[in-house]
Amino acid sequence: MRSTCDTFFSKCYDALIWGDYLYKVL
């Protein structure tokens, strides 16, 4: 997931945070 947004880190930063959060919660 991180590698996918690596190129668009600035735009996917929030998505990464929420993605990691949901991944840990679920």
Secondary structure, DSSP 8 states (H G I E B T S, - for coil): -HHHHSTTHHHHHHHHHHHHHHHHH-
